[in-house]
Amino acid sequence: TMAFMEIFILLAILSLLGAFFVFRQAPKGDAVLLIGLPNTGKTSYWFQVMGRTSVETHTSMKENARLLPPDGAPSSFKHKKINLVDIPGHFRLRSLILKPYLNQARAIVFFVDSLDFTQSLSSCAELMYSLLTNAVLVQEAVPLMVACNKRDDDLAYKMVTIKNKLEVELNQIRKSKKNEVSSLGQGDDEDVTVVPLGVDSHPFDFDTQAPVPMFWCESSVKEGKTSGITDWIWTIC
């Protein structure tokens, strides 16, 4: 039947994508990009990893970039040179500063504010959509970790809820932009090459249609509970 054929084709595509992720080489870049909206905790995390735990952060006007200190790395990973880059959250600055780093990306940590998630959902999903449809990142299959930060607060949304809401919002964005050429980040005048997100005939979900390897964790930069992020960076790179 037609339905059976559609399912068969979808499974075949997913199998090919799985094989592609498993057997392809890791991205050649040496930069781990910290990306997210303002006030998601990425800059605080950057300073924390660099050994400055009590820094009061504000909206960054330029990127913070430095080699990741090997002190906290597992012994087998201490030889690695990882450039940890904090990309400003403001959309105009982000779009300008991010572009030169795309070809250098080895991995991306996407910070989400779990406490203010409903208010920032639309902007958060737009940013994620721009990454998941970026031809450079998709072609290199750059791994992406979604760090659901501020989970120390009892009112913060759980990771599974954030994941589900992002899927719904990404589906809406995909429908609205189906025939459009989008740009990486809002407010950017220069178009970048984009690729379709998922399979048009099926609702998008991260588990079966993500165009790059994706990982999820909960964190609290405020309380120093970020091992899920840092350990992933060392192992994925």
BASE-47607 format. One line per field, with one value per atom (N, C-alpha, C): x, y, z; residue number from 1; residue in one letter. Coordinates in nm, 4 decimals. Example, Ala and Ser with C-alpha at 12.3 -4.5 7.8 and 13.67 -1.06 7.14 Angstrom:
<rs>
c1 = [1.3190,1.2300,1.3200,1.2850,1.3670,1.2900]
c2 = [-0.5690,-0.4500,-0.3300,-0.2250,-0.1060,0.0030]
c3 = [0.7800,0.7800,0.7800,0.7080,0.7140,0.7870]
mipa = [1,1,1,2,2,2]
drendo = [a,a,a,s,s,s]
</rs>
This chain:
<rs>
c1 = [0.0833,0.0000,0.0875,0.0222,0.0967,0.1558,0.0791,0.1278,0.2487,0.2427,0.3552,0.4802,0.4640,0.5782,0.6392,0.5553,0.6070,0.6887,0.6380,0.7112,0.8430,0.8396,0.9607,1.0652,1.0218,1.1143,1.1732,1.0881,1.1358,1.2400,1.2141,1.3099,1.4408,1.4323,1.5535,1.6360,1.5675,1.6373,1.7043,1.6324,1.6878,1.8076,1.8023,1.9148,2.0374,2.0162,2.1274,2.1869,2.0990,2.1482,2.2286,2.1801,2.2522,2.3893,2.3965,2.5250,2.6171,2.5587,2.6365,2.7033,2.6278,2.6823,2.7886,2.7689,2.8598,2.9931,2.9895,3.1096,3.1834,3.1216,3.1916,3.2937,3.3966,3.4974,3.4404,3.5027,3.4596,3.4929,3.4197,3.4521,3.5982,3.6596,3.8032,3.8374,3.7386,3.7663,3.8099,3.8562,3.9007,3.8230,3.7138,3.6386,3.5081,3.4845,3.3544,3.2811,3.1684,3.0946,2.9841,2.9821,2.8748,2.7744,2.6535,2.5535,2.4232,2.3552,2.2267,2.1788,2.0572,2.0029,2.0722,2.0572,2.1146,2.0596,2.1435,2.1050,2.0713,2.1286,2.1062,2.2146,2.3235,2.4282,2.5546,2.5610,2.6776,2.8044,2.7924,2.9105,2.9577,2.8636,2.9003,2.9707,2.9217,2.9868,3.1278,3.1465,3.2788,3.3776,3.3378,3.4258,3.4494,3.3468,3.3605,3.4634,3.4555,3.5512,3.6927,3.7043,3.8350,3.8866,3.8111,3.8587,3.8122,3.7190,3.6680,3.5200,3.4916,3.3564,3.2649,3.3193,3.2354,3.2231,3.2400,3.2335,3.0884,3.0589,2.9252,2.9210,2.8385,2.8366,2.7287,2.7466,2.6481,2.6481,2.5608,2.5520,2.6866,2.7434,2.8756,2.8691,2.9709,2.9802,3.0720,3.1494,3.2357,3.2501,3.3080,3.3221,3.4306,3.4172,3.5241,3.5821,3.7111,3.7735,3.9066,3.9221,4.0469,4.0515,4.1727,4.1864,4.1288,4.0558,3.9954,4.1056,4.1128,4.2163,4.2044,4.3173,4.3122,4.2978,4.2916,4.2907,4.1801,4.0591,3.9467,3.9230,4.0130,3.9931,4.0343,3.9653,4.0118,4.1540,4.2327,4.3752,4.4001,4.3143,4.3354,4.3031,4.2447,4.2059,4.2879,4.3835,4.4566,4.5413,4.5713,4.6546,4.5756,4.4459,4.3627,4.3692,4.3655,4.3600,4.2194,4.1414,4.0030,3.9840,3.9447,3.9192,3.7733,3.7508,3.6146,3.5730,3.4691,3.4289,3.2868,3.2743,3.1434,3.0942,2.9892,2.9325,2.8288,2.8341,2.7356,2.5924,2.5036,2.3655,2.2787,2.3155,2.2353,2.2349,2.1172,2.1060,2.1900,2.2034,2.2826,2.4309,2.4791,2.6190,2.6442,2.5501,2.5665,2.5834,2.4980,2.5020,2.6323,2.6872,2.8123,2.9325,2.9341,3.0500,3.0517,2.9339,2.9274,2.9807,2.9517,2.9847,3.1297,3.2291,3.3680,3.4037,3.3262,3.3564,3.2888,3.1961,3.1216,3.2127,3.3094,3.4008,3.5019,3.5109,3.6040,3.5355,3.4042,3.3271,3.3552,3.3926,3.4069,3.2824,3.2206,3.0980,3.0305,2.9021,2.8244,2.7521,2.7573,2.6738,2.5684,2.4430,2.3298,2.2636,2.2792,2.2258,2.0801,1.9992,1.8574,1.8289,1.7550,1.7119,1.5874,1.6044,1.4926,1.3885,1.4287,1.3380,1.2492,1.3065,1.2350,1.1968,1.1789,1.1690,1.0460,0.9291,0.8080,0.8141,0.8751,0.8857,0.9849,1.0857,1.1908,1.1796,1.0735,1.0614,1.0728,1.0003,0.9991,1.1381,1.2058,1.3404,1.4399,1.4240,1.5118,1.4988,1.3759,1.3523,1.4020,1.3867,1.4369,1.5882,1.6564,1.8019,1.8416,1.7731,1.8045,1.7768,1.6672,1.6339,1.7447,1.7978,1.9034,2.0289,2.0540,2.1699,2.1438,2.0254,1.9940,1.9697,1.9580,1.9415,2.0623,2.1666,2.2871,2.3690,2.3957,2.4602,2.5991,2.6733,2.8087,2.8043,2.7178,2.7090,2.6524,2.5542,2.4929,2.5896,2.6594,2.7541,2.8648,2.9110,3.0164,2.9611,2.8288,2.7638,2.8206,2.8237,2.8790,2.7877,2.8375,2.7539,2.7018,2.5800,2.5170,2.4596,2.5067,2.4547,2.3584,2.2363,2.1399,2.1511,2.2015,2.2193,2.1031,2.0151,1.8990,1.9449,1.9788,2.0424,1.9390,1.9880,1.9075,1.8096,1.8485,1.7621,1.7655,1.8439,1.8462,1.7176,1.6437,1.5188,1.4026,1.3202,1.2070,1.1050,1.1008,1.0043,1.0565,1.1797,1.2388,1.1743,1.1649,1.1075,1.2057,1.1517,1.2345,1.2806,1.3883,1.4491,1.3521,1.2754,1.1836,1.0754,1.0312,0.9311,0.9894,1.1108,1.1788,1.1968,1.2366,1.2567,1.1267,1.0187,0.8894,0.8384,0.8517,0.8045,0.8873,1.0158,1.1007,1.0625,1.0286,0.9857,0.8605,0.7646,0.6404,0.6702,0.7532,0.7848,0.8651,0.9581,1.0368,0.9488,0.8479,0.7529,0.6788,0.6402,0.5714,0.6632,0.7870,0.8835,0.9095,0.9222,0.9487,0.8363,0.7124,0.5986,0.6001,0.6308,0.6255,0.7406,0.8507,0.9682,0.9939,0.8984,0.9176,0.9643,0.9103,0.9452,1.0285,1.0895,1.1696,1.3173,1.4011,1.5452,1.5728,1.6140,1.6354,1.7820,1.8071,1.9433,1.9809,2.1104,2.1580,2.1505,2.0535,2.0359,1.9478,1.8710,1.7832,1.8653,1.8174,1.8822,2.0025,2.0304,2.1451,2.1009,2.1731,2.1321,2.1823,2.2881,2.3466,2.2924,2.2387,2.1832,2.2942,2.2660,2.3584,2.2876,2.3664,2.3085,2.2377,2.1125,2.0352,1.9912,1.9602,1.9110,1.7775,1.6922,1.5625,1.5799,1.4852,1.4862,1.3901,1.4432,1.3595,1.2923,1.1902,1.1137,0.9789,0.9480,0.8268,0.6991,0.6940,0.5705,0.5506,0.6466,0.6362,0.6706,0.6032,0.6366,0.7818,0.8494,0.9896,1.0008,1.0958,1.1322,1.2823,1.3419,1.4864,1.5420,1.4689,1.5216,1.5408,1.4572,1.4646,1.5030,1.4928,1.5157,1.6203,1.6885,1.7924,1.9013,1.9414,2.0404,2.1838,2.2054,2.3377,2.3220,2.4301,2.4193,2.3803,2.2767,2.2288,2.2299,2.2617,2.2709,2.1990,2.1565,2.0805,2.1315,2.1304,2.1648,2.0990,2.0903,2.0427,2.1621,2.1603,2.2748,2.2305,2.3216,2.3039,2.4403,2.4663,2.5937,2.6062,2.4960,2.4949,2.5487,2.5127,2.5568,2.6779,2.7344,2.8529,2.8250,2.6998,2.6630,2.6637,2.7845,2.8013,2.8854,2.9025,2.9866,2.9300,2.7970,2.7366,2.7811,2.8051,2.8522,3.0007,3.0797,3.2253,3.2739,3.2213,3.2622,3.2288,3.1134,3.0737,3.1698,3.2102,3.3028,3.4328,3.4883,3.6153,3.6008,3.4931,3.4790,3.4398,3.3570,3.3098,3.4182,3.5139,3.6202,3.7422]
c2 = [-0.1194,0.0000,0.1253,0.2403,0.3657,0.4005,0.3790,0.4092,0.3240,0.1956,0.1062,0.1530,0.1953,0.2419,0.3675,0.4582,0.5796,0.5461,0.4522,0.4107,0.3449,0.2611,0.1924,0.2932,0.3927,0.4941,0.5757,0.6112,0.6870,0.6091,0.4793,0.3959,0.3845,0.3747,0.3662,0.4934,0.6080,0.7358,0.7466,0.7061,0.7125,0.6204,0.5023,0.4092,0.4687,0.5338,0.5967,0.7105,0.7903,0.8979,0.8439,0.7350,0.6741,0.6256,0.5596,0.5120,0.6288,0.7367,0.8552,0.9125,0.9236,0.9789,0.8870,0.7572,0.6627,0.6549,0.6486,0.6193,0.7422,0.8578,0.9751,1.0220,1.0953,1.1476,1.2628,1.2868,1.3988,1.5295,1.6363,1.7661,1.8017,1.8695,1.8975,2.0168,2.0980,2.2171,2.1855,2.2890,2.2708,2.3598,2.4209,2.5145,2.4530,2.4677,2.4330,2.5641,2.5811,2.7066,2.7011,2.7991,2.8131,2.9123,2.8645,2.9452,2.9443,3.0567,3.0652,3.2084,3.2277,3.3617,3.4303,3.5623,3.6299,3.5728,3.5733,3.5326,3.3842,3.3020,3.1575,3.0890,3.1604,3.1046,3.0647,3.0823,3.0361,3.1143,3.2467,3.3261,3.2939,3.2768,3.2365,3.1023,3.0102,2.8795,2.8956,2.9792,3.0001,3.0485,3.1498,3.2023,3.0980,3.0204,2.9169,2.8129,2.7694,2.6707,2.7273,2.8573,2.9221,2.9549,2.9148,2.9297,3.0540,3.1277,3.2501,3.2289,3.1842,3.1398,3.2519,3.3672,3.4718,3.5953,3.5781,3.6909,3.7299,3.8598,3.9096,3.9378,3.8662,3.8793,3.9769,4.0262,4.1123,4.0762,4.1387,4.1064,4.1286,4.0239,4.0319,4.1095,4.1937,4.2689,4.2003,4.1041,4.0270,3.8875,3.7980,3.6612,3.6495,3.5509,3.5106,3.3813,3.3773,3.2588,3.2298,3.1046,3.0620,2.9099,2.8552,2.7101,2.6586,2.5493,2.4886,2.4331,2.4783,2.4274,2.2765,2.2039,2.0579,2.0051,2.0940,2.0504,1.9502,1.9775,1.8908,1.7802,1.7642,1.6635,1.5250,1.4204,1.2840,1.2683,1.1839,1.1727,1.1455,1.0671,1.0310,1.1452,1.2544,1.3657,1.4920,1.4889,1.6096,1.6659,1.5853,1.6319,1.7141,1.7145,1.7806,1.9330,1.9985,2.1444,2.1843,2.2369,2.2728,2.4219,2.4915,2.6348,2.6559,2.7009,2.7214,2.8653,2.8808,3.0129,3.0453,3.1520,3.2007,3.3055,3.2716,3.3614,3.4524,3.5842,3.6744,3.6326,3.6557,3.6136,3.7096,3.8375,3.9356,3.9019,3.9018,3.8440,3.9163,4.0479,4.1191,4.0869,4.0861,4.0517,3.9051,3.8199,3.6760,3.6427,3.6977,3.6623,3.7061,3.8195,3.8685,3.7899,3.7606,3.6952,3.5456,3.4842,3.3388,3.2894,3.3626,3.3139,3.2693,3.3494,3.3064,3.1783,3.1461,3.0283,2.9007,2.9132,2.7954,2.6881,2.7298,2.6330,2.5773,2.6379,2.5907,2.5033,2.4894,2.4228,2.2735,2.2285,2.0854,2.0339,2.1210,2.0863,2.2153,2.2050,2.3202,2.2836,2.3741,2.3618,2.4715,2.4301,2.5220,2.5398,2.6581,2.6836,2.7285,2.6694,2.7042,2.7461,2.8539,2.8987,2.8189,2.7208,2.6342,2.7073,2.8169,2.8904,2.9866,3.0511,3.1508,3.0940,2.9638,2.8964,2.9360,2.9455,2.9756,3.1145,3.2101,3.3452,3.3523,3.2664,3.2721,3.1602,3.0801,2.9621,2.9968,3.0969,3.1319,3.1703,3.2590,3.3019,3.1877,3.1051,2.9899,2.8928,2.8649,2.7727,2.8306,2.9606,3.0254,3.0100,3.0300,3.0150,2.8709,2.7767,2.6361,2.5971,2.6471,2.6182,2.6663,2.7853,2.8395,2.7531,2.6879,2.5991,2.4650,2.4095,2.2768,2.2776,2.3947,2.4036,2.4683,2.4942,2.5544,2.4485,2.4722,2.3709,2.3333,2.4296,2.4015,2.3049,2.3327,2.2483,2.1105,2.1064,1.9787,1.8939,1.9551,1.8802,1.8180,1.8915,1.8409,1.7576,1.7492,1.6749,1.7155,1.8454,1.8986,1.8606,1.7877,1.7455,1.8659,1.8533,1.9636,1.9137,1.9740,1.9442,2.0545,2.0173,2.1132,2.1083,2.2164,2.2238,2.3014,2.2310,2.2939,2.3488,2.4762,2.5377,2.5945,2.6304,2.6866,2.5841,2.4570,2.3517,2.3466,2.4357,2.4418,2.5018,2.5755,2.6387,2.5401,2.5338,2.4405,2.4699,2.5929,2.6316,2.6089,2.5652,2.5446,2.4252,2.4337,2.3250,2.2084,2.0871,1.9686,1.9535,1.8800,1.8627,1.8031,1.7036,1.6373,1.7341,1.8236,1.9232,2.0225,2.0660,2.1586,2.0953,1.9713,1.8993,1.8910,1.8549,1.8410,1.9746,2.0802,2.2115,2.2649,2.2367,2.2792,2.2066,2.0797,2.0046,2.0663,2.1006,2.1617,2.2947,2.3757,2.5075,2.4961,2.4013,2.3816,2.3380,2.2579,2.2188,2.3400,2.4309,2.5520,2.6399,2.6527,2.7332,2.6704,2.5391,2.4692,2.4937,2.4909,2.5152,2.6579,2.7533,2.8939,2.9320,2.8582,2.8927,2.7940,2.7122,2.6061,2.6606,2.7726,2.8292,2.9566,2.9735,3.0937,3.0599,3.1586,3.1475,3.2222,3.1496,3.2126,3.2462,3.3291,3.3692,3.3149,3.3033,3.2528,3.3648,3.3555,3.4578,3.5699,3.6285,3.7364,3.8626,3.9461,4.0733,4.0665,3.9553,3.9413,3.9619,4.0472,4.0803,3.9810,3.9069,3.8169,3.6763,3.6198,3.4855,3.3829,3.2731,3.1611,3.0417,2.9445,2.8256,2.7436,2.7084,2.6311,2.4999,2.4041,2.2745,2.2489,2.1650,2.1366,2.0682,2.0906,2.0263,1.9088,1.7885,1.6700,1.6316,1.5493,1.4983,1.5693,1.6347,1.7171,1.6409,1.5141,1.4377,1.3866,1.4140,1.3655,1.4779,1.4827,1.5826,1.5675,1.6783,1.6726,1.6280,1.5407,1.5082,1.4859,1.5186,1.5134,1.3719,1.2746,1.1386,1.0741,1.1084,1.0401,1.1302,1.2625,1.3499,1.4583,1.4570,1.5579,1.5443,1.6527,1.6451,1.6359,1.6537,1.6397,1.5560,1.4947,1.4205,1.5154,1.4799,1.5676,1.4979,1.5753,1.5253,1.6256,1.5779,1.6622,1.6437,1.7511,1.7391,1.8528,1.8354,1.9407,1.9936,2.1227,2.1823,2.2980,2.3379,2.4586,2.5244,2.6205,2.6920,2.7632,2.8150,2.8875,2.8017,2.6739,2.5839,2.5008,2.5283,2.4556,2.3144,2.2840,2.1496,2.1472,2.1375,2.1446,2.0300,1.9254,1.8138,1.7489,1.7502,1.6920,1.7625,1.8936,1.9715,1.9493,1.9710,1.9659,1.8271,1.7234,1.5864,1.5548,1.6021,1.5783,1.6463,1.7690,1.8421,1.7650,1.7166,1.6441,1.5153,1.4435,1.3138,1.3278,1.4275,1.4412,1.4980,1.5676,1.6295,1.5389]
c3 = [0.0000,0.0000,0.0000,-0.0297,-0.0342,0.1016,0.2088,0.3434,0.3779,0.3407,0.3680,0.2945,0.1694,0.0906,0.1520,0.2022,0.2648,0.3887,0.4693,0.5890,0.5505,0.4475,0.4020,0.3552,0.2784,0.2279,0.3430,0.4407,0.5554,0.6338,0.6564,0.7287,0.6527,0.5214,0.4398,0.4518,0.4496,0.4632,0.5993,0.7043,0.8393,0.8539,0.7911,0.7964,0.7295,0.6162,0.5453,0.6272,0.6916,0.7760,0.8933,0.9539,1.0645,1.0226,0.9087,0.8581,0.8259,0.7745,0.7410,0.8648,0.9761,1.0988,1.1591,1.1484,1.2122,1.1399,1.0059,0.9298,0.8766,0.8788,0.8284,0.9310,0.8860,0.9755,1.0570,1.1717,1.2547,1.1837,1.2137,1.1550,1.1787,1.0827,1.0884,1.1765,1.2132,1.2919,1.4337,1.5043,1.6428,1.7391,1.6914,1.7748,1.8244,1.9536,2.0113,2.0351,1.9674,1.9723,2.0772,2.1656,2.2636,2.2061,2.1772,2.1087,2.1882,2.1888,2.2575,2.2623,2.3074,2.3244,2.4421,2.4560,2.5726,2.7032,2.8057,2.9414,2.9539,2.8682,2.8803,2.9632,2.9942,3.0785,3.0064,2.8766,2.8012,2.8347,2.8523,2.8869,3.0279,3.1202,3.2567,3.2549,3.1720,3.1599,3.1060,3.0041,2.9453,3.0510,3.1281,3.2326,3.3413,3.3734,3.4755,3.4340,3.3096,3.2592,3.2592,3.2360,3.2339,3.3737,3.4759,3.6124,3.6845,3.6265,3.6896,3.7206,3.8404,3.8747,3.9225,3.9602,4.0197,3.9304,3.8012,3.7086,3.6835,3.6931,3.6602,3.5106,3.4382,3.2928,3.2471,3.1259,3.0613,2.9138,2.8367,2.6949,2.6277,2.5694,2.5080,2.3773,2.3536,2.2292,2.1287,2.1757,2.0873,2.1460,2.0674,2.1147,2.2213,2.3080,2.3990,2.3444,2.3221,2.2623,2.3302,2.3736,2.4374,2.4370,2.4406,2.4467,2.5776,2.5695,2.6879,2.7778,2.9044,2.9946,3.0116,3.0074,3.0162,3.1580,3.2587,3.3987,3.4290,3.3798,3.4121,3.3132,3.2188,3.1144,3.1621,3.1167,3.1420,3.0888,3.1522,3.1187,2.9713,2.9087,2.7684,2.6722,2.7245,2.6374,2.6615,2.7560,2.7933,2.6795,2.5795,2.4686,2.3676,2.3764,2.2764,2.2892,2.1755,2.1700,2.1242,2.2154,2.1847,2.2074,2.1036,2.1126,2.1515,2.2734,2.3234,2.2933,2.2116,2.1628,2.2084,2.2842,2.3295,2.2302,2.1544,2.0542,2.1210,2.0987,2.1603,2.1301,2.2257,2.2100,2.1310,2.1292,2.0558,1.9077,1.8433,1.7098,1.6060,1.6134,1.5133,1.5281,1.6506,1.6748,1.6427,1.6818,1.6609,1.5139,1.4287,1.2874,1.2223,1.2660,1.2087,1.2586,1.3881,1.4489,1.4222,1.4114,1.3973,1.2632,1.1563,1.0220,1.0050,1.0465,1.0276,1.1026,1.2069,1.2878,1.2365,1.1438,1.0992,1.0406,0.9601,0.8990,0.9984,1.1170,1.2193,1.3239,1.3130,1.4189,1.4255,1.5438,1.5714,1.6423,1.7202,1.7927,1.8367,1.8706,1.9162,2.0452,2.1419,2.2617,2.2532,2.2454,2.2295,2.3654,2.4252,2.5590,2.5530,2.6401,2.6516,2.7954,2.8117,2.9440,2.9830,3.0699,3.1087,3.1921,3.2552,3.3429,3.2635,3.1644,3.0840,2.9474,2.9422,2.8126,2.7318,2.7948,2.7181,2.6549,2.7252,2.6715,2.5550,2.5580,2.4558,2.3529,2.3600,2.2738,2.1260,2.0813,1.9394,1.8895,1.9622,1.9226,1.9325,2.0351,2.0535,1.9364,1.8965,1.7854,1.6534,1.6335,1.5117,1.5015,1.6134,1.6145,1.5868,1.6508,1.6275,1.4823,1.4271,1.2873,1.1945,1.2210,1.1360,1.1398,1.2525,1.2637,1.1960,1.2182,1.1645,1.0142,0.9549,0.8093,0.7427,0.8197,0.7636,0.6905,0.5627,0.4788,0.5290,0.5811,0.6299,0.7474,0.8435,0.9627,0.9305,0.8410,0.8042,0.7229,0.6296,0.5468,0.6304,0.7309,0.8187,0.9338,0.9452,1.0542,1.1897,1.2133,1.3379,1.4550,1.5547,1.6675,1.7458,1.7962,1.8682,2.0003,2.1084,2.2414,2.2839,2.3207,2.3748,2.5269,2.5850,2.7298,2.7906,2.8592,2.9232,3.0580,3.0604,3.1763,3.2749,3.3925,3.5023,3.5594,3.5563,3.6092,3.7614,3.8238,3.9700,4.0257,3.9426,3.9863,3.9741,4.0773,4.0786,3.9688,3.9214,3.8187,3.6767,3.6652,3.5328,3.4624,3.3316,3.2524,3.2426,3.2416,3.2269,3.0822,3.0659,2.9345,2.8334,2.8734,2.7806,2.7328,2.8209,2.7820,2.6826,2.7089,2.6181,2.4810,2.4805,2.3543,2.2748,2.3411,2.2733,2.2192,2.2987,2.2554,2.1387,2.1389,2.0275,1.8991,1.9107,1.7925,1.7309,1.8146,1.7657,1.6976,1.7615,1.7062,1.5768,1.5708,1.4488,1.3327,1.3614,1.2569,1.2018,1.2898,1.2457,1.1612,1.2043,1.1287,0.9927,0.9910,0.8648,0.7647,0.8120,0.7231,0.6686,0.7554,0.7149,0.6227,0.6317,0.5514,0.4381,0.4115,0.3123,0.1785,0.1364,0.0062,0.0172,0.1334,0.1539,0.1592,0.1347,0.1573,0.2858,0.3891,0.5181,0.5379,0.6357,0.6678,0.8038,0.8285,0.9568,1.0591,1.1478,1.2492,1.1976,1.2857,1.2463,1.2241,1.1324,1.1106,1.0204,0.9573,0.8698,0.7262,0.6533,0.5175,0.4147,0.4475,0.3500,0.3704,0.2631,0.2714,0.2801,0.3468,0.3515,0.2890,0.2475,0.1872,0.2940,0.2663,0.3623,0.2993,0.3847,0.3403,0.4090,0.3513,0.4142,0.5493,0.6370,0.7678,0.7682,0.7834,0.7934,0.6631,0.6752,0.5615,0.5585,0.4473,0.4388,0.4734,0.4357,0.4537,0.5962,0.6843,0.8223,0.9197,1.0343,1.1358,1.1795,1.1990,1.2402,1.3854,1.4111,1.5488,1.5546,1.6681,1.6829,1.6717,1.7224,1.7302,1.5937,1.4962,1.3668,1.2503,1.2662,1.1518,1.1736,1.2851,1.3075,1.2012,1.1351,1.0273,1.0759,1.2057,1.2664,1.3927,1.4418,1.5688,1.6817,1.7564,1.8622,1.9971,2.1006,2.2370,2.3280,2.4441,2.5360,2.6782,2.7561,2.8976,2.9745,3.1058,3.1944,3.2723,3.3021,3.3702,3.4588,3.5461,3.6264,3.6394,3.5530,3.5589,3.6930,3.7427,3.8696,3.9831,3.9843,4.0910,4.0507,3.9349,3.8905,3.8434,3.8152,3.7691,3.6159,3.5614,3.4160,3.3608,3.4393,3.3938,3.2680,3.2536,3.1341,3.0079,3.0186,2.9040,2.8811,2.9862,2.9722,2.9345,2.9974,2.9635,2.8183,2.7724,2.6330,2.5372,2.5696,2.4824,2.4652,2.5750,2.5663,2.4863,2.5084,2.4412,2.2944,2.2616,2.1237,2.0339,2.0940,2.0138,2.0015]
mipa = [1,1,1,2,2,2,3,3,3,4,4,4,5,5,5,6,6,6,7,7,7,8,8,8,9,9,9,10,10,10,11,11,11,12,12,12,13,13,13,14,14,14,15,15,15,16,16,16,17,17,17,18,18,18,19,19,19,20,20,20,21,21,21,22,22,22,23,23,23,24,24,24,25,25,25,26,26,26,27,27,27,28,28,28,29,29,29,30,30,30,31,31,31,32,32,32,33,33,33,34,34,34,35,35,35,36,36,36,37,37,37,38,38,38,39,39,39,40,40,40,41,41,41,42,42,42,43,43,43,44,44,44,45,45,45,46,46,46,47,47,47,48,48,48,49,49,49,50,50,50,51,51,51,52,52,52,53,53,53,54,54,54,55,55,55,56,56,56,57,57,57,58,58,58,59,59,59,60,60,60,61,61,61,62,62,62,63,63,63,64,64,64,65,65,65,66,66,66,67,67,67,68,68,68,69,69,69,70,70,70,71,71,71,72,72,72,73,73,73,74,74,74,75,75,75,76,76,76,77,77,77,78,78,78,79,79,79,80,80,80,81,81,81,82,82,82,83,83,83,84,84,84,85,85,85,86,86,86,87,87,87,88,88,88,89,89,89,90,90,90,91,91,91,92,92,92,93,93,93,94,94,94,95,95,95,96,96,96,97,97,97,98,98,98,99,99,99,100,100,100,101,101,101,102,102,102,103,103,103,104,104,104,105,105,105,106,106,106,107,107,107,108,108,108,109,109,109,110,110,110,111,111,111,112,112,112,113,113,113,114,114,114,115,115,115,116,116,116,117,117,117,118,118,118,119,119,119,120,120,120,121,121,121,122,122,122,123,123,123,124,124,124,125,125,125,126,126,126,127,127,127,128,128,128,129,129,129,130,130,130,131,131,131,132,132,132,133,133,133,134,134,134,135,135,135,136,136,136,137,137,137,138,138,138,139,139,139,140,140,140,141,141,141,142,142,142,143,143,143,144,144,144,145,145,145,146,146,146,147,147,147,148,148,148,149,149,149,150,150,150,151,151,151,152,152,152,153,153,153,154,154,154,155,155,155,156,156,156,157,157,157,158,158,158,159,159,159,160,160,160,161,161,161,162,162,162,163,163,163,164,164,164,165,165,165,166,166,166,167,167,167,168,168,168,169,169,169,170,170,170,171,171,171,172,172,172,173,173,173,174,174,174,175,175,175,176,176,176,177,177,177,178,178,178,179,179,179,180,180,180,181,181,181,182,182,182,183,183,183,184,184,184,185,185,185,186,186,186,187,187,187,188,188,188,189,189,189,190,190,190,191,191,191,192,192,192,193,193,193,194,194,194,195,195,195,196,196,196,197,197,197,198,198,198,199,199,199,200,200,200,201,201,201,202,202,202,203,203,203,204,204,204,205,205,205,206,206,206,207,207,207,208,208,208,209,209,209,210,210,210,211,211,211,212,212,212,213,213,213,214,214,214,215,215,215,216,216,216,217,217,217,218,218,218,219,219,219,220,220,220,221,221,221,222,222,222,223,223,223,224,224,224,225,225,225,226,226,226,227,227,227,228,228,228,229,229,229,230,230,230,231,231,231,232,232,232,233,233,233,234,234,234,235,235,235,236,236,236,237,237,237]
drendo = [t,t,t,m,m,m,a,a,a,f,f,f,m,m,m,e,e,e,i,i,i,f,f,f,i,i,i,l,l,l,l,l,l,a,a,a,i,i,i,l,l,l,s,s,s,l,l,l,l,l,l,g,g,g,a,a,a,f,f,f,f,f,f,v,v,v,f,f,f,r,r,r,q,q,q,a,a,a,p,p,p,k,k,k,g,g,g,d,d,d,a,a,a,v,v,v,l,l,l,l,l,l,i,i,i,g,g,g,l,l,l,p,p,p,n,n,n,t,t,t,g,g,g,k,k,k,t,t,t,s,s,s,y,y,y,w,w,w,f,f,f,q,q,q,v,v,v,m,m,m,g,g,g,r,r,r,t,t,t,s,s,s,v,v,v,e,e,e,t,t,t,h,h,h,t,t,t,s,s,s,m,m,m,k,k,k,e,e,e,n,n,n,a,a,a,r,r,r,l,l,l,l,l,l,p,p,p,p,p,p,d,d,d,g,g,g,a,a,a,p,p,p,s,s,s,s,s,s,f,f,f,k,k,k,h,h,h,k,k,k,k,k,k,i,i,i,n,n,n,l,l,l,v,v,v,d,d,d,i,i,i,p,p,p,g,g,g,h,h,h,f,f,f,r,r,r,l,l,l,r,r,r,s,s,s,l,l,l,i,i,i,l,l,l,k,k,k,p,p,p,y,y,y,l,l,l,n,n,n,q,q,q,a,a,a,r,r,r,a,a,a,i,i,i,v,v,v,f,f,f,f,f,f,v,v,v,d,d,d,s,s,s,l,l,l,d,d,d,f,f,f,t,t,t,q,q,q,s,s,s,l,l,l,s,s,s,s,s,s,c,c,c,a,a,a,e,e,e,l,l,l,m,m,m,y,y,y,s,s,s,l,l,l,l,l,l,t,t,t,n,n,n,a,a,a,v,v,v,l,l,l,v,v,v,q,q,q,e,e,e,a,a,a,v,v,v,p,p,p,l,l,l,m,m,m,v,v,v,a,a,a,c,c,c,n,n,n,k,k,k,r,r,r,d,d,d,d,d,d,d,d,d,l,l,l,a,a,a,y,y,y,k,k,k,m,m,m,v,v,v,t,t,t,i,i,i,k,k,k,n,n,n,k,k,k,l,l,l,e,e,e,v,v,v,e,e,e,l,l,l,n,n,n,q,q,q,i,i,i,r,r,r,k,k,k,s,s,s,k,k,k,k,k,k,n,n,n,e,e,e,v,v,v,s,s,s,s,s,s,l,l,l,g,g,g,q,q,q,g,g,g,d,d,d,d,d,d,e,e,e,d,d,d,v,v,v,t,t,t,v,v,v,v,v,v,p,p,p,l,l,l,g,g,g,v,v,v,d,d,d,s,s,s,h,h,h,p,p,p,f,f,f,d,d,d,f,f,f,d,d,d,t,t,t,q,q,q,a,a,a,p,p,p,v,v,v,p,p,p,m,m,m,f,f,f,w,w,w,c,c,c,e,e,e,s,s,s,s,s,s,v,v,v,k,k,k,e,e,e,g,g,g,k,k,k,t,t,t,s,s,s,g,g,g,i,i,i,t,t,t,d,d,d,w,w,w,i,i,i,w,w,w,t,t,t,i,i,i,c,c,c]
</rs>
